[in-house]
């Protein structure tokens, strides 16, 4: 059953719950209180009113208020006498008494306190602790920085905001989209664990609306992250959603509109039209197309021939003029005009929040929509969220969260420069895709024009391929819905002891739909290929029925997560602070996937062809072979169960010494029985010492000089590895249409989680009256029992199984320094961030390949002891042969042009090692200037210490189907002496595939990826109050501003290697509240 339909039935329940939330808000405010205390807060030196002062009734911490923009507050209280505590950033806290019997209005003055900062709280997903007490490596990113960027997902928003967090782009992103402190695994999940509001988030990150996020905590070392046990080996990113704040109801609105121009297609270097035609004439003259001049076989009749070659075969009197006309055409002109568009996106979010003495509430909704750079695409995200916290009694609290997210993405058949009906041929540089009136023109990339003009004598469907028409003849859509419900209760058992229970249910359902209309080339090609024509009557029958084709994919992920926890906190004698936590949690994740194909689809009434023969092998019109109609429906699913026990303890003495310990045991049905029985714990220890608080003279220079040290063991799991045998069910096999089961994995009772052991030493410092402050962290990581695909006896039914066979070691440093360069009406602050990370395989029990081929591709994980996982190797390059422009290498220490031996037999030790394909040094510098109501910030980032392989000519591919070729063709070796200026081999015919592969994987094409990039500029203007509006801010945001420097001299942006380069983006935004 379609899980979308299942989820829709639950949506009704969701909206009922939201209505209850609204009613709860109104009910909470309707409670009658005995007394009302009002007051005004003023600056004691200027007498100006102060906004944002937190006012709390002593003894009843949930009775709070916050002053408005006129410095006023109101507190409803059931007592006539009491004490208030007042606090605000930049002011000294104050305690005052009140007596309602004497007066229900008071006026209070607060004195400024220089350099006082609001306490920063870190959310680990289990508890919130002051950053002052943290012994591990943690960064906290607040709302202001999250909202500085207009990215649609949270990872885009926090890029370059936390040292150690690397967000990859380009070729490196194909390996890992984002990492914390490098990679610590081979085949398991390498991304950090994402935690949303205390529980692991099992959905798509694109679903989370950044406008609902209040803060992000990045947990990097073992002491910070190991409480998450077997899923913390890659670090943890904890997202904390916004909640209601004490005070009057506030309505906030955030909106932005962004535009990005069409991409730069010239960044993808293809041959010029003139060069392509010249190459095709060379091939024609050398007999490459002789078999196609008077074709005698079906294969030669249908084989694709370039347009220029068709003209050469026809040999018309005006051949030169026709070729000259083709040489003047540029396919990128039509692609740019008809296939690409400017990217336009809008984000809108509204939230209502507030609190009284019995409840806090936060309700938000958001709508994001836009289009990508390809014509025919659209995307939309709708979010609705409600969070309520109720104070049932002074001891009992209750909290609920309900979230609903729906995303929809649509696109047509448009791959931009990759447009083609199959992967065999690319467009030609001189292809025309539309005439002068914008009407679609055919291109011949599957079958030859002469074949299509005559096949079936006009009885078949039109068989031509017109890329421009195809954009709207296919619809590919993905509809996802995510429903999340969480409830928690906490009870104050004793003074300092609190018990809590938490439960969360999440269901993400996806509906993928690929609709190929009957007019689409995909449908017409299938229909015509099997069409049968009666030679006597001329009647056409269609074994592959007329109509469209629809592929539907249904996916469903359900998770149930529960946790029981005890928290204890005790402070005594003003010198000792003890905090402890212990608990257990249980989690079940059930995933299901179903895929169905329907043919003969009628889009008007939804009907399907009901008589389709799946058994017979039918003759084909495009080959002498036969085939049956493929029918590849399938269904699979998995259930993952986890049970964990955890606890931690932290102790502080005299506000300067801290110690910390955590312990966790994980069990899961993913692990083998031996592992679960043994129950190896994951743990961490840490300590910190703030030397600036000692009487040793450091306090004269430093207001903080805190030394930290931690060690611990966390883990990692791979869901593609299982301790038991698993199968996949298909409705048909490869040679028959009957239900079939395939064995995916075989049992491995010794399967264990991967473990990551990490040391971390850090310094936190502040000096010059806090004008300069920062953190420095050094770390080493050792990952053991890593999983890798291991060959097994194929008689088991599979060729490989995942086993714990490898170890990896890494090290690095993270630095962040904040400087306040100018203070006053004009202020200028700078944040400097730098990270270095490196890793290598230290143990690998599987055999090492005897030759080099396996280690040359840089996007594949090829473990090799002593080297990074994604190593960049190359064949030794000895330049071009002056006599003929052949590439030259070294074989057994001797100059060689034995390309078969160079490519296939070069031993591993003779390869040239460059380094890694992922940055090892990276960081950013962010400046922020403010003057009165204006603010300006800009960010520059850098990535060093990595390599990539660029593309160049490959004559084998250029002769076969890569008609784009490469612009390097124009700079190839053509005569003696050219080898002094070029490294591009000469043209040879016939092509030598080993010659091309040697050049492709040689030193000549390895480039440094090092670069410095101007990321963005944010310019804003703020108005504290505008009529009934407050906190109004309008801003302009410019991003993707280009590279300031790059190490490679080929003009390649590493983010867009062999791809069009994205244009600059500009956005306008408005934030306000009332």
URFEN-V973590 format. One record per pair of residues at least 12 apart in sequence whose C-alpha atoms are under 7 Angstrom apart, sorted by sequence separation. I is the first residue (numbers start at 0). J is the second residue. If there is no record, write none. Layout:
i: [I,I]
j: [J,J]
This chain:
i: [53,82,83,145,165,166,178,179,350,351,367,368,387,488,529,530,567,615,648,691,728,762,763,788,789,817,818,857,876,925,926,952,971,972,973,1020,1021,52,53,82,83,165,177,178,350,367,386,387,487,488,529,566,567,614,647,648,691,727,728,762,788,789,817,857,875,925,952,970,971,972,1019,1020,51,52,82,164,165,349,350,366,367,386,487,529,566,613,647,664,689,690,726,727,761,762,787,788,816,817,857,875,924,925,951,971,1019,1020,51,81,82,164,219,307,349,366,385,386,486,487,526,565,566,613,646,647,664,689,690,726,727,761,786,787,816,890,923,924,952,1019,50,51,81,163,164,218,219,348,349,365,366,385,486,565,646,664,689,726,727,760,761,786,787,815,816,923,924,951,952,1018,1019,50,80,81,163,218,348,365,384,385,485,486,526,564,565,645,646,663,664,688,689,725,726,759,760,786,787,815,855,923,1017,1018,50,80,91,121,217,218,347,348,364,365,384,485,525,526,564,645,662,663,687,688,725,759,760,785,786,814,815,854,855,922,923,1017,1018,50,79,80,90,91,217,347,364,383,384,484,485,526,563,564,644,645,662,663,687,688,725,759,784,785,786,814,922,1017,50,79,90,91,216,217,292,346,347,363,364,383,424,484,563,643,644,662,687,724,725,758,759,784,785,813,814,843,921,922,1016,1017,48,49,79,90,91,215,216,346,363,382,383,443,483,484,562,563,643,644,661,662,686,687,724,757,758,784,785,813,843,921,982,1016,48,89,90,215,216,345,346,362,363,382,441,442,483,562,643,661,686,723,724,757,758,783,784,812,813,840,842,920,921,1015,1016,89,138,215,345,362,381,382,441,442,482,483,561,562,642,643,660,661,685,686,723,757,783,812,840,841,920,1015,1040,89,214,215,344,345,361,362,381,420,441,482,561,642,660,685,722,723,756,757,782,783,811,812,840,841,918,919,920,1014,1015,1039,57,89,214,344,361,380,381,420,440,481,482,522,560,561,641,642,659,660,684,685,721,722,755,756,782,811,840,918,919,1014,1015,1038,1039,56,57,89,212,213,343,344,360,361,380,439,481,522,560,641,659,684,722,755,756,781,782,810,811,839,840,918,919,1014,1038,56,57,88,89,212,213,343,360,379,380,480,481,559,560,640,641,658,659,683,684,755,781,810,839,840,918,1013,1037,1038,55,56,88,212,213,342,359,360,379,439,479,480,559,640,658,683,722,754,755,780,781,809,810,839,840,917,1013,1037,41,54,55,88,211,212,279,342,359,378,379,439,479,480,517,558,559,639,657,658,682,683,754,780,809,838,839,916,1012,1013,1036,1037,40,54,55,211,342,358,359,378,479,517,558,639,657,682,753,754,779,780,808,809,915,916,1012,1013,1036,39,40,54,276,341,358,377,378,478,479,516,557,558,656,657,681,682,753,779,807,808,914,915,916,1011,1012,1035,1036,39,53,54,340,357,358,377,477,478,515,516,556,557,656,681,753,778,779,807,808,914,1011,1035,38,39,52,53,339,340,357,376,377,477,478,515,556,557,655,656,778,807,808,1011,1034,1035,38,52,53,339,340,376,432,477,514,515,556,596,655,777,778,806,807,1010,1011,1034,37,38,52,338,339,375,376,432,476,477,514,555,556,777,806,807,875,955,1010,1033,1034,37,51,338,375,476,513,514,555,596,716,776,777,806,874,875,954,955,1009,1010,1033,36,37,475,476,513,554,555,595,655,715,716,776,805,806,873,874,955,1009,1032,1033,35,36,192,475,512,513,554,594,595,714,715,775,776,805,872,873,1008,1032,35,36,192,474,475,512,553,554,594,714,715,775,804,805,872,873,1007,1008,1031,1032,35,179,373,474,511,512,553,593,594,714,774,775,804,872,955,1007,1031,34,35,192,473,474,511,552,553,593,713,714,774,871,872,954,1006,1030,1031,34,191,192,193,194,195,196,373,473,510,511,552,592,593,712,713,773,774,871,953,1029,1030,32,33,34,190,191,192,193,194,195,196,472,473,510,551,552,592,712,713,773,871,1028,1029,32,33,189,191,192,193,194,195,196,472,509,510,551,591,592,712,772,773,870,871,1028,1029,32,191,509,550,551,591,711,712,772,870,871,1008,1028,472,473,508,509,550,590,591,711,771,772,869,870,1027,472,508,549,550,590,710,711,771,869,507,508,549,589,590,710,770,771,867,507,548,549,589,709,710,770,183,276,469,506,507,548,588,589,709,852,506,547,548,549,588,670,671,708,709,852,152,505,506,546,547,548,587,588,669,670,708,750,152,273,505,546,547,587,669,707,708,744,750,850,179,272,504,505,544,545,546,547,586,587,707,742,743,850,851,152,179,272,504,544,546,586,706,707,742,745,850,851,949,152,153,272,464,503,504,585,586,706,744,850,851,948,949,152,272,412,413,503,585,705,706,849,850,948,949,412,502,503,584,585,704,705,849,947,948,411,412,502,584,704,705,857,946,947,411,501,502,583,584,703,704,946,947,412,462,501,583,703,704,946,947,411,462,500,501,582,583,703,945,946,411,460,500,582,701,702,945,410,411,499,500,544,581,582,701,702,945,43,409,410,499,581,701,943,944,37,38,39,40,41,42,43,409,410,498,499,580,581,700,943,36,37,38,39,40,41,42,43,264,409,460,498,580,700,942,943,35,36,37,38,39,40,41,42,408,409,459,497,498,579,580,942,408,497,542,579,941,942,124,407,408,496,497,578,579,941,142,407,496,578,940,941,124,125,141,142,406,407,495,496,577,578,940,124,141,406,495,577,939,940,124,140,141,405,406,495,576,577,939,940,139,140,338,405,576,673,674,871,938,939,139,140,339,404,405,575,576,671,672,673,938,139,338,404,575,671,674,938,138,139,261,403,404,574,575,671,937,938,137,138,261,403,574,671,937,137,138,261,402,403,574,670,671,936,937,137,260,334,402,670,720,936,136,137,259,260,401,402,670,837,935,936,136,258,259,401,836,935,136,258,259,400,401,835,836,934,935,135,258,400,835,934,137,257,258,399,400,834,835,933,934,135,136,257,399,834,933,135,256,257,398,399,529,833,834,884,932,933,256,398,529,833,932,255,256,397,398,529,832,833,932,255,397,528,529,832,902,254,255,396,397,528,635,831,832,254,396,528,634,635,831,882,122,253,254,395,396,634,830,831,881,884,899,902,121,253,375,395,633,634,830,881,898,902,252,253,394,395,633,829,830,898,901,252,394,632,633,829,881,251,252,330,333,631,632,828,829,886,251,329,330,333,631,632,828,879,885,898,250,251,329,330,333,631,827,828,884,885,250,328,329,330,630,827,884,249,250,826,827,248,249,326,826,879,248,249,325,825,826,878,248,825,879,247,630,824,246,247,824,949,950,244,245,246,243,244,245,246,243,244,245,243,261,886,124,123,122,244,243,243,242,243,242,614,614,613,876,874,875,876,873,874,875,876,873,874,873,210,303,303,303,303,304,242,302,303,301,302,855,301,300,301,300,272,271,272,270,65,64,65,63,64,206,206,63,62,61,202,297,28,27,27,24,17,226,226,228,226,229,226,228,228,225,225,225,222,221,222,222,232,231,232,231,232,229,230,231,228,229,230,228,229,230,222,225,229,222,225,221,222,221,221,221,6,3,2,3,3,232,229,232,132,188,187,188,187,425,427,428,221,424,425,426,427,220,423,424,425,426,424,425,220,2,134,1,2,134,2,134,135,134,134,135,183,187,185,186,184,185,186,185,183,163,162,162,162,181,180,181,162,162,163,162,185,174,270,269,270,269,270,271,269,270,268,269,268,270,171,171,162,159,159,268,267,267,266,267,266,265,266,264,263,264,262,263,262,263,262,263,262,261,260,259,260,259,259,258,259,257,258,257,258,257,256,257,255,256,255,256,255,254,255,254,253,254,253,252,253,252,251,252,251,250,251,249,250,249,169,169,168,169,169]
j: [65,94,95,157,177,178,190,191,362,363,379,380,399,500,541,542,579,627,660,703,740,774,775,800,801,829,830,869,888,937,938,964,983,984,985,1032,1033,65,66,95,96,178,190,191,363,380,399,400,500,501,542,579,580,627,660,661,704,740,741,775,801,802,830,870,888,938,965,983,984,985,1032,1033,65,66,96,178,179,363,364,380,381,400,501,543,580,627,661,678,703,704,740,741,775,776,801,802,830,831,871,889,938,939,965,985,1033,1034,66,96,97,179,234,322,364,381,400,401,501,502,541,580,581,628,661,662,679,704,705,741,742,776,801,802,831,905,938,939,967,1034,66,67,97,179,180,234,235,364,365,381,382,401,502,581,662,680,705,742,743,776,777,802,803,831,832,939,940,967,968,1034,1035,67,97,98,180,235,365,382,401,402,502,503,543,581,582,662,663,680,681,705,706,742,743,776,777,803,804,832,872,940,1034,1035,68,98,109,139,235,236,365,366,382,383,402,503,543,544,582,663,680,681,705,706,743,777,778,803,804,832,833,872,873,940,941,1035,1036,69,98,99,109,110,236,366,383,402,403,503,504,545,582,583,663,664,681,682,706,707,744,778,803,804,805,833,941,1036,70,99,110,111,236,237,312,366,367,383,384,403,444,504,583,663,664,682,707,744,745,778,779,804,805,833,834,863,941,942,1036,1037,69,70,100,111,112,236,237,367,384,403,404,464,504,505,583,584,664,665,682,683,707,708,745,778,779,805,806,834,864,942,1003,1037,70,111,112,237,238,367,368,384,385,404,463,464,505,584,665,683,708,745,746,779,780,805,806,834,835,862,864,942,943,1037,1038,112,161,238,368,385,404,405,464,465,505,506,584,585,665,666,683,684,708,709,746,780,806,835,863,864,943,1038,1063,113,238,239,368,369,385,386,405,444,465,506,585,666,684,709,746,747,780,781,806,807,835,836,864,865,942,943,944,1038,1039,1063,82,114,239,369,386,405,406,445,465,506,507,547,585,586,666,667,684,685,709,710,746,747,780,781,807,836,865,943,944,1039,1040,1063,1064,82,83,115,238,239,369,370,386,387,406,465,507,548,586,667,685,710,748,781,782,807,808,836,837,865,866,944,945,1040,1064,83,84,115,116,239,240,370,387,406,407,507,508,586,587,667,668,685,686,710,711,782,808,837,866,867,945,1040,1064,1065,83,84,116,240,241,370,387,388,407,467,507,508,587,668,686,711,750,782,783,808,809,837,838,867,868,945,1041,1065,70,83,84,117,240,241,308,371,388,407,408,468,508,509,546,587,588,668,686,687,711,712,783,809,838,867,868,945,1041,1042,1065,1066,70,84,85,241,372,388,389,408,509,547,588,669,687,712,783,784,809,810,838,839,945,946,1042,1043,1066,70,71,85,307,372,389,408,409,509,510,547,588,589,687,688,712,713,784,810,838,839,945,946,947,1042,1043,1066,1067,71,85,86,372,389,390,409,509,510,547,548,588,589,688,713,785,810,811,839,840,946,1043,1067,71,72,85,86,372,373,390,409,410,510,511,548,589,590,688,689,811,840,841,1044,1067,1068,72,86,87,373,374,410,466,511,548,549,590,630,689,811,812,840,841,1044,1045,1068,72,73,87,373,374,410,411,467,511,512,549,590,591,812,841,842,910,990,1045,1068,1069,73,87,374,411,512,549,550,591,632,752,812,813,842,910,911,990,991,1045,1046,1069,73,74,512,513,550,591,592,632,692,752,753,813,842,843,910,911,992,1046,1069,1070,73,74,230,513,550,551,592,632,633,752,753,813,814,843,910,911,1046,1070,74,75,231,513,514,551,592,593,633,753,754,814,843,844,911,912,1046,1047,1070,1071,75,219,413,514,551,552,593,633,634,754,814,815,844,912,995,1047,1071,75,76,233,514,515,552,593,594,634,754,755,815,912,913,995,1047,1071,1072,76,233,234,235,236,237,238,415,515,552,553,594,634,635,754,755,815,816,913,995,1071,1072,75,76,77,233,234,235,236,237,238,239,515,516,553,594,595,635,755,756,816,914,1071,1072,76,77,233,235,236,237,238,239,240,516,553,554,595,635,636,756,816,817,914,915,1072,1073,77,236,554,595,596,636,756,757,817,915,916,1053,1073,518,519,554,555,596,636,637,757,817,818,915,916,1073,519,555,596,597,637,757,758,818,916,555,556,597,637,638,758,818,819,915,556,597,598,638,758,759,819,233,326,519,556,557,598,638,639,759,902,557,598,599,600,639,721,722,759,760,903,204,557,558,598,599,600,639,640,721,722,760,802,205,326,558,599,600,640,722,760,761,797,803,903,233,326,558,559,598,599,600,601,640,641,761,796,797,904,905,207,234,327,559,599,601,641,761,762,797,800,905,906,1004,208,209,328,520,559,560,641,642,762,800,906,907,1004,1005,209,329,469,470,560,642,762,763,906,907,1005,1006,470,560,561,642,643,762,763,907,1005,1006,470,471,561,643,763,764,916,1005,1006,471,561,562,643,644,763,764,1006,1007,473,523,562,644,764,765,1007,1008,473,524,562,563,644,645,765,1007,1008,474,523,563,645,764,765,1008,474,475,563,564,608,645,646,765,766,1009,108,474,475,564,646,766,1008,1009,103,104,105,106,107,108,109,475,476,564,565,646,647,766,1009,103,104,105,106,107,108,109,110,331,476,527,565,647,767,1009,1010,103,104,105,106,107,108,109,110,476,477,527,565,566,647,648,1010,477,566,611,648,1010,1011,194,477,478,566,567,648,649,1011,213,478,567,649,1011,1012,196,197,213,214,478,479,567,568,649,650,1012,197,214,479,568,650,1012,1013,198,214,215,479,480,569,650,651,1013,1014,214,215,413,480,651,748,749,946,1013,1014,215,216,415,480,481,651,652,747,748,749,1014,216,415,481,652,748,751,1015,216,217,339,481,482,652,653,749,1015,1016,216,217,340,482,653,750,1016,217,218,341,482,483,654,750,751,1016,1017,218,341,415,483,751,801,1017,218,219,341,342,483,484,752,919,1017,1018,219,341,342,484,919,1018,220,342,343,484,485,919,920,1018,1019,220,343,485,920,1019,223,343,344,485,486,920,921,1019,1020,222,223,344,486,921,1020,223,344,345,486,487,617,921,922,972,1020,1021,345,487,618,922,1021,345,346,487,488,619,922,923,1022,346,488,619,620,923,993,346,347,488,489,620,727,923,924,347,489,621,727,728,924,975,216,347,348,489,490,728,924,925,975,978,993,996,216,348,470,490,728,729,925,976,993,997,348,349,490,491,729,925,926,994,997,349,491,729,730,926,978,349,350,428,431,729,730,926,927,984,350,428,429,432,730,731,927,978,984,997,350,351,429,430,433,731,927,928,984,985,351,429,430,431,731,928,985,351,352,928,929,351,352,429,929,982,352,353,429,929,930,982,353,930,984,353,736,930,353,354,931,1056,1057,352,353,354,352,353,354,355,353,354,355,354,372,998,237,237,237,359,359,360,360,361,361,735,736,736,1001,1000,1001,1002,1000,1001,1002,1003,1001,1002,1002,348,443,444,445,446,447,386,446,447,446,447,1000,447,447,450,450,428,428,429,428,245,245,246,245,246,404,406,356,356,356,507,622,355,357,358,360,385,645,661,663,662,665,663,665,681,681,682,683,683,683,684,685,713,713,714,714,715,713,714,715,713,714,715,714,715,716,709,712,716,710,713,710,711,711,712,713,508,508,508,509,510,754,752,755,657,716,716,717,717,960,962,963,757,960,961,962,963,757,960,961,962,963,962,963,759,553,685,553,554,686,555,687,707,707,708,709,782,786,785,786,785,786,787,787,807,813,813,814,815,836,836,837,832,833,834,834,860,858,963,963,964,964,965,966,965,966,965,966,966,968,916,917,922,922,923,1057,1057,1058,1058,1059,1059,1059,1060,1059,1059,1060,1059,1060,1060,1061,1061,1062,1062,1062,1062,1062,1063,1063,1064,1064,1065,1064,1065,1065,1066,1066,1066,1067,1066,1067,1067,1068,1068,1068,1069,1069,1069,1070,1070,1070,1071,1071,1071,1072,1072,1072,1073,1072,1073,1073,1053,1054,1054,1055,1056]
